[in-house]
């Protein structure tokens, strides 16, 4: 193939790139599939086979030796003021998140959570999710217009995550939940800016204070309830995790439990509206909803990248990756690799097989993947069947500032 200029630079901070990164992915996958960024000292991978290898290889994981070194330095320095103290605590808590741990700590934390994410338990939530989706539509159907994200997807997923999973009733939700969510999306992002990093650390601090108070309240209850916070408390009582791990992973479950699923719902509706023939297929045959959500996950994943650290020097596709280097596995690129998916840029809700990587692979595969799919299936099916005349009211759509958490800020529609 003739060498061509990259359509857009690989720049996660560029709004234009985030809105449509796929031409750049195609270029990199074709010309530079193991792309090294010397200014960042990291790698950008775009081929399905390479990414599968990294996600399943125990020599690629999370660096905890660096974490220990940083924490030692912080512990030996007296905080200059309250702000620095809060900032240091936020960094420490973030490093205790399940998704940033290696075995055996990752295995231990995941074992604590697994009973909340069994297929049977998730299927039992179907009635609640459907009822909430119907209620939200009833509240806006007389208006003849809505914002899919802010009027439907966000309140639906927040209710399920906080009210049902974490056991926090709506009257006890913090008014800053939404802003904290946005700021957390950026602190975990690729090529994070200094300002976004500080805002994200302050969001973690706010949530840490909120959950420490919530945990005290749960401890004071006469009987622990059947929710994630209570499960963490029981595990702490049984010396299965520390108090800081308890707080840190309450923050993670709050954040991860709704933001990506909300993005998935918005992207699903946008993609279907941009492919009316596929929307008509789904409206004519509701049994296609599971395949539809799987195809959306492949076609325009709300999780665009997953990062790993080389835990030792290792060879990948005849290229040496040095110990300590970061490998950015671009899931959005792998999901459109023609070596894995015929006609990959075509959106086809009847695509089979569909082995997309949007939930990851290996030991870090998304623990909430079955729940996310179920929520999206119910939400999207309800919208397209109860509001069959959905249409976009603007072409000027704005994507979130986060690259990893790919999603729309809003999706205004009429019906």
N, C-alpha and C positions, 0 to 999 in steps of 0.2 A: 504494500500500500504506500502511496506517495506520502511523504512526510508533510504534515500540515501544522499550522500554528494552533496551539491550544485555544479552544473557543473562549474560555474565561480562565484566569488563573485559579488554582485550587486555593481559595481564600474563604474560610468559614465565616469571616467577619464581613464579607461582602453581601449586601442584601440581594443583589442581582444573581450572584452565584447560588445563594440559599434558595431562591425562588425556583431555579431550574439548574441543578448541578449536573444533570445527566449527560449533556454534551461533553463536559469536562471529564466526567467519569469514562466516557467512551474513548476519549483521546488517551487518557492515562492507561486504560486497560489494553489498548492497542499498541501504544508506543513506549510506555514506561510503567508496567504493572507493579513493579516494586520501586516506587518513587521515593528517593531520599531527599529530605529537606535539611540541608546543612545548617541553616539558620536556627532550626528547631532541634536538630540532631534526632530526628525521628523518621519513621517510614510511613508511607501511604500505600496501602495495598488495595487493589481493585479487582483482582481475579477471584472467582468463586473457589477454585481449587486451593489457592494459596490461603485464603481466609479460613476455609474449613480446616486446613492443616494447623493454623495458628490457634484457632478456638478449641481444638481437640488435643493439642500437644501440651503435656504437663511442663515442658520447658518454657512455655509462655504463660505468665501468670500476673500476679500483682506484687510489686516490690514492697516488702515490709522492712527490710534492713534499713532502707533510707528513712522510712517512717520512724524507726526506733532512734536513728541518729538525730533526726530533727527534734524529736520529743525530748531527747536528752539535753540538747542545746537550750531549748525553751525552758526546761525545768531548772537549769542552772542560771537563768537570767531573771532578775526581779523585774516585773512589769513596770513600765514607765508610768502608765496610768490605767484607768479602768478600761479604756478602749483597747489597748494592747492586750490586756488580760482576756477580754471577751474574744478578741480575734484569735488568740492562741488557743483558747478552749474550743472555738469553732473548728479550727484546723484539726485539732486532736480528735474531736467527735466525728468529723467527716471520714477520717482514716479508719474508723471503727465500723463503717458501713459494711454490711454483708457482701455487697458486690465488689468491694475493694480489698477483700481478704483472700489469702491463700489457705489451702488446707494446712493444718487440721482445723484452724479457727473457722474457715468458711464452712467446712462440713458440720461443725458443731452448731453454728448459727442456723444453717439451713435445716438441720434436723429439728430444731426448736419450732420452726415455722411450718413444716411440711403438712401437718394435720389440718391447717387452715386452707390448704390449696388442693385438697384431693378432688377428684372428679365428682364424687358423690356430694361433697359439701358445696361445691360450686353450682352444681345442677339444682340443688335445693334453693338457691337464691333466685332462680328464674322468675318465680311469681313476683317477688319483691321488685326486681329490676323492671319487669313488664309494667307493673302497677305504677311505678315512679315515672316511667317513660310516658304512659298514658296521661298521668296527672299533668306533667309538664306541657304536653300538647293541648290538653283541655284549657290550660291557663292562657294560651296564646292563640288558639285557633280562630277566635273571632277577630283578631287583628289583621289577618290576611298577610302578615309578614313576620319574620323572626330572624334572630341571629343564631345560627345553628350552634356556634361555639358557646356564647355567653348565656343564651336563653335555654339551651337544651343540654349539650354535651357536658359542659363544666358542672352545672348543678346535678346532673344525673350521676356522674362519676364521683363527685365530691360526697354526695349523700351515701352512696354505697361504701366508699372508702372510710369515711369518718363515722357515720351512723352505725353501719353494720359491722365492718371489720375492726375498726379501732374502738368502737363503743362510745363515741362522743356524740351526744344528741345535738341537734341543730341549734338549740338555744345556748349551747356552750361552745359554739364555733367562734374562733377569734376573728375580729374584723380584718386582720392583716393576712389571713390565710392566702388570699389570692395574690397579693403582692409578694409574700414570702415564696410562693410557688414559682412565680416568674423569676425572682432573683436566684432561686436554687437551680433553675434550669440553666442559668448562665455560669454559675460557679463550677458546674461539672462539665462545661463545654470545652470544645477544642479551640486552641489559640485564644484562651480567655484574656480579656483586657484587664488591666489593673483595677479600673473602676468597677467592672462587673464582679471581680474577685472580692472586693471589699463589700459590695452590696450583698453578695451571696453569703459571706461570712457573718454579716449582721443578721441575715435571714435565719441562718442556723442558730445564732445566739437567741433570737426571738422565739424560735420553735423549741429550743432547749429549755428556756424558762417556762414556756407554756406546758411542755410535757413533764417537766419535773413537778409542777403543781398538779398536773393531771394524775401523775403516778401516786403522789401523796394522797390524793382523794380516793383513788382506787384502793390503796392499801388500807384506808380507813373504813372502807365498806365492810359490812358484816360478812359478805361472801364475795369472792372474786367471780366476775362474770365470764362468759364464754366469748372472749374477744382477744385481739392481738396483744393489747396492752397487758391484760391479765395473764396471758400466756407468757409474756416476757417476765412479768413479776414472779410468777411461779418458778420460772427457770432461774431467775436470780436467787430466789430463796433456796433453790436446790443446788446452788453454786455452779450452775451451767453457764452463766454469763455474769459480767460485772455490772455495776450500776451505770457506768458510763456507756457500756455496750447497750444496755437497756434503753437509755435516752437516745443514743445515736441511731439505733435501728427503729425506734418509734418515728424519728424524723424521716428516715429513709422510706419507711412504709407509708407515711403520710404523703410524701412527695411522689414516690414511684407509683403509688396505688391509683392515682387518678389522672396525672398530667398526660401520660402517653396514650392512655385509652381515649381521653377527650380529643387528642390530636387525631387518633385513628378514626373516630366518628366523623370529624370534620373533613379529613382527607377523603374518606369513603364517599361522602355526599358530593363533594366537589368533583371527584373523579367520575362518578356516575352521571352527574349533570353534564360533564364535558364529553361523555360517551353515551348519548341518548339511546342508541340501539341496545347497549348493554343494560341500561336502566329499564328499558321496556322488557327485556328478557327476564330480569329479576321481578318486575311487577307482574309478569304473566306466570311466573313459576317461583313461588316463595321458597321452595326447597333448595334453590340455588344460593341462599344467603350465606351458608358456610363457605362455599367456594368463592363467593364474591369477596368476603372479608379476607380470605387467604390471598386472593389476587391483588387486592388493594395493598396488603402488607408487602407483597413482592414488588408491585408496580411503583409505589411511592411510600416507602416505609417511614413511619414516625420515628424510628431509631435509625439514623443514618450511619452511625459509626460505633464501633466498640474497640476500646484500646486495651492492649496487653503490654507487658514488660518482658523482655528476654531475660530469663533467670540464669542463663549461661550463654556462652557463645554457641551459635547454632546456624546451620546452613539451611536456607530456604530458597528453592528454585535456583540453585547454584550461586546464591548470594549469601555472604556471611553477615549475619545479624549479631552484633556484639552485645555482650552481657550489659544489662542496664538500659539498652535503647528501647524506646517506645515504638510499638507497631500499631498504627491506626488502621483497623480493618473496616473498610468502607462498605457497609452492608448494602447501602443503596446501589452501589456499583456491582457487587456480587449478584444481587437479585436481578440484574439485567445483563448478566454475562451470557452471550450467545452460545458459549460452550456448554452451558447448563440448561438454558431456556430458549427453545425455538421462538423466533420472532419476538425477542424480549421487550421491544418497545411498544408492543401491542397489548392493550388492556383487554383481557379475555376472561370473563367470569366462569367459563367452562374449562379453563386450563387444567389439565391433568397430565403427569403429576406436577406438583407445585411445591418443591422442596426449598422454599425461601428461607433466609437466615435472619429474619427480622426479630426473632426471639433469642438469637444466639445459638450456640452449640456447646457441648461439653459440660463441665461441672457448673459453669456460670449461666447455663440456659435459664431464661426468665422463669422464676418460680410462679409468677402470676399469669402465665401465658394463657391458660385455659379460661381464667376469669376474664381477661382482657378480650378474648375472642367472643365469649358469650355476651358480654355487655355490648360490644360493637354489633354483633349479629342482631340482638334484640332492638337496639337503638336504631340502626339503619333500616331494618325491616319495618319497624313501626313507622318511621318517617316516610318511607317511599310508598307504603300502602295506605296509611291514613291521610297523607298529603300528596296525592298522586300528581298534582300539577306544580310541584316545586320548580322554581326557576331562580337563577342568579339575578340579583338586582344591580350588580356592579361587576366590572371586569378589573377594577383596581383593588385587587386583593393584596393584603400585606401579611407576610410570613413572620413568624416569631424570630426574635434576635438569636435564638439558640440554633446551632447547627445539629448537635446531637439530638435534641428534642425537636424534631422537624414538625411544624404544625402552623396552622393559621391563627392570626390574632382574632379574626372574626370572619364569619361567612354569612353575610346577609342574603336572605332568600324571600321570595314571595310565593304564595300558594292560593 
